[in-house]
Amino acid sequence: MTSTEAIRSIQDNIARVIKGKPHAIELTLVCLLARGHLLLEDVPGVGKTTLAHSLARSLDCSFKRIQFTSDLLPSDIVGVSIFNRQKQAFEFVRGPIFANIVLADEINRTTPKTQSSLLEAMSEAQISVDNQTYPLSQPFMVIATQNPSEYHGTFPLPESQLDRFLMRLRIGYPAPDEERKILARTPSLRPAEELQPVVTAQEVLELQGQADQVFMDESLTDYILSLVQATRHTELLSLGVSPRGGLALSRAAKALALVRGRTYCLPDDIRELAPIVLSHRVMVARSQGFGLQNFGQAERIIQDIIDSVPVPV
C-alpha cells in the first residue's frame, strides 16, 4: 500500500462516521503524521470524542480513554506502584497513558495538577515514576477534548500544557444536508465501534518518517521564523509563540503536504495551518479587554500577522 493509498483509506474510514467534516478529518491525520497531539475544543455533542475514537479504530494500535473529572489524580493516568507481598517488592502498574492513542476526554474538567501529569508523556514520550523512566509505545498521540472555558465546572489549561498540543481544532456544527444524513442513518450509540483498522502501527510510523522527509525550502523556514518573531513583537499579545511553536508549524506543514500528495511544502500550507497551530500558544494582552485564553481573539491576531508578513515567492 502506497502512502497516498494509506492516507486515503484512513480518511475514508473515519468519514463513514464523521459526516461532512473532511477538513477536520484531514487536520486530525496531519497531526498524527506530524507526531503531534490534538486539542479539540467545541460545544458538547458535535463529535469531538467520536472523531478521536474513529481515528483510533482506524489504526491497528492500542487505545485508551481517560474521562477527566475534578477528582482524578495523576496516578490514575500514569500508574502507581503497588507492594507485591509474594515478591516482597513494589511493582509498577501501568496507567492508561501507556497506549498508542490516548483520548483525554473533557481535559479541562480536572485540576491543573492532574493535567500536568501529561506533560512529560506529550513532550518526551516517556513517563517517570519513583525514579524509574518508562518509554511509551510508538506511535503515541494524545487527543484531548474540552468544552469552552465559559462552561461551568471547567479549569483553564496551563500555558505549558497548551504549548504541547500541535493543534487546537474546532469541529463545528454539520451542514443541514449532512445533519439530515446523520439523523437518517441507523441509530447507534457508538458508531465508531463498527469501524475496522485499515493500517497498522508500523505503517503509521512509516508515514511519519515520510512526513519528516518532505522538502521545505529555506525561504519557507525563514517565513515561519518571521511569523513567530512577529508574535513576540506585537503589543496585542503579552506572550508570543515559543520555539516549540515554530517547530510544530514546520512539522505540520510537512505532514499536510504529504497528506495532499506532495513531497514539498508550499507557502499556502504554512498560511493555512498557522492560526490553528499558533493561536493557542499565545496570550492576548489584557489591554485588549479579553481573557488570557481567548482563542477567538488570538486567532484573529494571528491571522492579521499572517496577512502582514510578506509571503516568499
C-alpha positions as CSV (number, residue, x, y, z in Angstrom):
1,M,0.0,0.0,0.0
2,T,1.4,3.4,-1.0
3,S,1.4,6.4,1.3
4,T,-1.4,8.0,-0.7
5,E,-3.5,4.9,-0.5
6,A,-2.9,4.5,3.2
7,I,-3.8,8.1,3.9
8,R,-6.9,8.0,1.8
9,S,-8.0,4.7,3.4
10,I,-7.8,6.3,6.9
11,Q,-9.7,9.4,5.8
12,D,-12.5,7.4,4.1
13,N,-12.8,5.1,7.1
14,I,-13.2,8.0,9.5
15,A,-15.7,9.7,7.1
16,R,-18.0,6.7,7.4
17,V,-18.8,8.0,10.9
18,I,-17.9,11.7,10.9
19,K,-20.1,13.2,8.2
20,G,-19.5,16.5,6.4
21,K,-16.2,17.3,8.1
22,P,-13.4,16.3,5.6
23,H,-11.2,19.2,6.7
24,A,-11.4,18.3,10.4
25,I,-10.5,14.7,9.4
26,E,-7.6,15.8,7.3
27,L,-6.2,18.0,10.0
28,T,-6.5,15.2,12.6
29,L,-4.5,13.0,10.3
30,V,-1.9,15.8,9.7
31,C,-1.5,16.0,13.5
32,L,-0.9,12.2,13.7
33,L,1.7,12.2,10.9
34,A,3.5,15.2,12.4
35,R,3.9,13.3,15.7
36,G,1.8,15.8,17.4
37,H,-1.1,16.0,19.9
38,L,-4.5,17.4,19.2
39,L,-6.8,19.6,21.3
40,L,-10.5,19.5,20.2
41,E,-12.5,22.4,21.7
42,D,-16.2,22.8,20.9
43,V,-19.6,22.6,22.5
44,P,-20.9,19.3,23.6
45,G,-22.4,16.9,21.0
46,V,-20.6,17.9,17.8
47,G,-18.5,14.7,17.6
48,K,-15.2,15.5,19.4
49,T,-15.0,12.2,21.2
50,T,-16.3,10.3,18.1
51,L,-13.6,11.8,15.9
52,A,-10.9,10.7,18.3
53,H,-12.4,7.2,18.7
54,S,-12.8,6.9,14.9
55,L,-9.1,7.6,14.3
56,A,-8.1,5.1,17.0
57,R,-10.4,2.4,15.5
58,S,-8.9,3.1,12.0
59,L,-5.4,2.2,13.2
60,D,-4.3,-1.2,14.4
61,C,-3.0,0.3,17.6
62,S,-3.8,0.3,21.3
63,F,-6.4,2.8,22.5
64,K,-7.3,4.1,26.0
65,R,-9.9,6.6,27.0
66,I,-9.5,8.7,30.2
67,Q,-12.6,10.5,31.5
68,F,-11.2,13.6,33.2
69,T,-13.1,14.7,36.3
70,S,-12.4,17.1,39.2
71,D,-11.3,14.2,41.5
72,L,-9.0,12.5,39.0
73,L,-5.4,12.0,40.3
74,P,-2.1,11.9,38.4
75,S,-1.7,8.3,39.4
76,D,-5.0,7.5,37.7
77,I,-3.3,8.5,34.5
78,V,0.4,7.4,34.7
79,G,0.0,4.4,37.0
80,V,1.0,3.6,40.6
81,S,3.5,1.3,42.4
82,I,1.8,-1.4,44.4
83,F,3.5,-3.7,47.0
84,N,3.6,-7.3,46.0
85,R,3.6,-9.4,49.2
86,Q,4.7,-12.6,47.4
87,K,7.7,-10.9,45.9
88,Q,8.2,-8.5,48.8
89,A,8.8,-5.7,46.4
90,F,6.9,-2.8,44.8
91,E,5.6,-3.4,41.2
92,F,4.6,-0.6,38.9
93,V,1.1,-1.0,37.5
94,R,0.8,1.0,34.3
95,G,-1.9,3.5,33.8
96,P,-4.0,4.2,30.7
97,I,-1.3,6.7,29.3
98,F,0.5,3.5,28.1
99,A,-1.3,3.3,24.8
100,N,-0.7,4.4,21.2
101,I,-3.8,6.6,21.1
102,V,-4.9,8.2,24.3
103,L,-8.2,10.1,24.5
104,A,-8.2,12.7,27.3
105,D,-11.9,13.4,27.4
106,E,-13.0,16.8,28.8
107,I,-9.5,17.5,29.9
108,N,-10.4,20.9,31.3
109,R,-12.7,19.3,33.9
110,T,-9.8,18.3,36.1
111,T,-7.3,20.3,38.1
112,P,-4.1,21.8,36.6
113,K,-2.1,19.4,38.8
114,T,-3.7,16.4,37.1
115,Q,-3.5,18.0,33.7
116,S,0.3,18.4,34.2
117,S,0.7,14.7,34.6
118,L,0.6,14.5,30.8
119,L,3.4,17.0,30.2
120,E,6.3,14.5,30.1
121,A,4.4,12.0,28.1
122,M,3.4,14.6,25.5
123,S,6.9,16.2,25.1
124,E,9.2,13.2,25.6
125,A,7.1,10.1,25.0
126,Q,8.0,8.7,28.4
127,I,6.8,8.5,32.0
128,S,8.9,8.9,35.1
129,V,7.6,7.3,38.3
130,D,9.6,6.5,41.5
131,N,12.9,7.4,39.9
132,Q,12.2,5.0,37.0
133,T,11.6,6.0,33.4
134,Y,9.2,4.1,31.2
135,P,9.2,4.7,27.4
136,L,5.8,4.9,25.7
137,S,4.9,2.8,22.6
138,Q,5.1,4.4,19.2
139,P,3.2,5.9,17.6
140,F,1.9,7.9,20.5
141,M,-0.7,10.6,20.3
142,V,-2.9,12.3,22.9
143,I,-6.3,13.6,21.6
144,A,-7.8,15.9,24.2
145,T,-11.4,17.2,24.1
146,Q,-12.6,20.2,26.1
147,N,-15.7,22.3,26.4
148,P,-15.4,26.1,26.1
149,S,-14.0,27.6,29.2
150,E,-17.2,29.5,29.9
151,Y,-19.0,26.3,30.7
152,H,-19.5,25.5,34.4
153,G,-17.1,23.2,36.2
154,T,-14.0,23.7,34.0
155,F,-10.4,24.7,34.7
156,P,-8.1,26.6,32.3
157,L,-5.3,24.6,30.8
158,P,-1.8,25.7,31.9
159,E,0.2,27.5,29.3
160,S,2.8,24.7,29.4
161,Q,0.1,22.2,28.7
162,L,-1.3,24.2,25.8
163,D,2.1,24.6,24.2
164,R,2.4,20.8,23.9
165,F,-0.6,20.4,21.6
166,L,0.4,20.7,18.0
167,M,-3.1,21.9,17.0
168,R,-6.2,23.3,18.5
169,L,-9.2,22.4,16.4
170,R,-12.9,23.2,16.4
171,I,-15.3,20.8,14.6
172,G,-18.3,23.0,14.4
173,Y,-21.9,22.1,13.6
174,P,-22.6,20.0,10.5
175,A,-24.2,21.5,7.4
176,P,-28.0,20.8,7.2
177,D,-27.6,18.2,4.4
178,E,-25.0,16.3,6.4
179,E,-27.0,16.5,9.6
180,R,-30.0,15.1,7.7
181,K,-27.9,12.1,6.8
182,I,-26.8,11.7,10.5
183,L,-30.5,11.7,11.6
184,A,-31.5,9.2,8.8
185,R,-28.9,6.6,9.4
186,T,-29.4,3.5,11.6
187,P,-29.3,4.6,15.3
188,S,-26.1,3.6,17.1
189,L,-24.8,4.7,20.5
190,R,-21.2,4.0,19.4
191,P,-20.9,4.2,15.6
192,A,-17.1,4.3,15.8
193,E,-17.1,0.7,17.3
194,E,-18.3,-0.5,13.8
195,L,-15.0,0.6,12.2
196,Q,-12.2,-1.8,11.4
197,P,-8.5,-1.0,11.3
198,V,-7.2,-0.1,7.8
199,V,-3.5,0.5,8.6
200,T,-1.0,-1.0,11.1
201,A,1.1,0.8,13.7
202,Q,4.2,0.1,11.5
203,E,2.6,1.7,8.5
204,V,1.8,4.8,10.7
205,L,5.4,5.0,11.7
206,E,6.5,4.8,8.0
207,L,4.1,7.6,7.1
208,Q,5.5,9.7,9.9
209,G,9.0,9.1,8.6
210,Q,7.9,10.1,5.1
211,A,6.4,13.3,6.5
212,D,9.8,14.1,8.0
213,Q,11.4,13.8,4.6
214,V,9.1,16.3,2.9
215,F,11.2,19.1,1.4
216,M,10.9,22.6,2.9
217,D,12.8,25.4,1.1
218,E,14.9,27.7,3.3
219,S,12.7,30.6,2.3
220,L,9.8,28.8,4.0
221,T,11.8,28.2,7.1
222,D,12.6,32.0,7.2
223,Y,8.9,32.7,6.6
224,I,7.9,30.6,9.7
225,L,10.6,32.4,11.7
226,S,9.2,35.8,10.6
227,L,5.7,34.8,11.7
228,V,7.0,33.6,15.1
229,Q,9.1,36.7,15.6
230,A,6.1,38.9,14.8
231,T,4.0,37.4,17.6
232,R,6.7,38.4,20.0
233,H,6.9,42.0,18.9
234,T,3.2,43.0,18.8
235,E,1.5,44.9,21.6
236,L,-1.6,42.9,21.0
237,L,0.0,39.8,22.6
238,S,1.6,39.6,26.1
239,L,3.1,36.2,25.2
240,G,4.4,35.2,21.8
241,V,5.0,31.9,20.2
242,S,7.7,29.7,21.7
243,P,10.4,27.9,19.7
244,R,8.4,24.7,20.1
245,G,5.6,26.5,18.2
246,G,7.8,27.2,15.3
247,L,8.9,23.6,15.1
248,A,5.3,22.5,15.4
249,L,4.3,24.7,12.4
250,S,7.2,23.3,10.4
251,R,6.3,19.6,11.1
252,A,2.6,20.3,10.5
253,A,3.3,21.9,7.1
254,K,5.3,18.9,6.0
255,A,2.6,16.5,7.1
256,L,-0.1,18.5,5.3
257,A,2.0,18.4,2.1
258,L,2.3,14.6,2.4
259,V,-1.5,14.2,3.1
260,R,-2.2,16.2,-0.1
261,G,0.2,14.0,-2.1
262,R,3.2,16.3,-2.4
263,T,6.9,15.9,-1.5
264,Y,7.4,19.6,-0.9
265,C,5.9,22.4,1.1
266,L,4.1,25.5,-0.2
267,P,3.6,28.9,1.5
268,D,-0.1,28.2,1.5
269,D,0.5,25.2,3.7
270,I,2.0,27.4,6.4
271,R,-0.6,30.1,5.9
272,E,-3.5,27.6,6.3
273,L,-2.0,25.9,9.4
274,A,-0.6,28.9,11.3
275,P,-3.9,30.0,13.0
276,I,-4.7,26.5,14.4
277,V,-1.1,25.7,15.3
278,L,-0.1,29.1,16.9
279,S,-3.2,30.7,18.3
280,H,-3.4,28.5,21.5
281,R,0.3,29.2,22.2
282,V,-0.1,33.0,22.7
283,M,-1.7,35.2,25.3
284,V,-3.9,38.1,24.3
285,A,-2.7,41.3,26.1
286,R,-5.0,42.5,28.9
287,S,-5.2,45.9,27.2
288,Q,-7.4,44.2,24.5
289,G,-10.1,43.6,27.1
290,F,-10.1,39.8,26.6
291,G,-9.1,36.9,28.9
292,L,-5.7,35.3,28.6
293,Q,-7.1,32.3,26.8
294,N,-9.5,34.0,24.4
295,F,-8.7,31.8,21.4
296,G,-11.1,33.5,19.1
297,Q,-9.3,36.8,19.5
298,A,-5.9,35.1,19.4
299,E,-6.8,33.6,16.0
300,R,-7.8,37.0,14.6
301,I,-4.5,38.5,15.8
302,I,-2.5,35.6,14.3
303,Q,-4.4,36.0,11.0
304,D,-3.6,39.7,11.0
305,I,0.1,38.8,11.4
306,I,-0.1,36.3,8.6
307,D,-1.6,39.0,6.3
308,S,1.1,41.5,7.3
309,V,4.2,39.3,6.8
310,P,5.4,39.1,3.2
311,V,5.0,35.6,1.6
312,P,8.1,34.2,0.0
313,V,8.0,33.8,-3.8
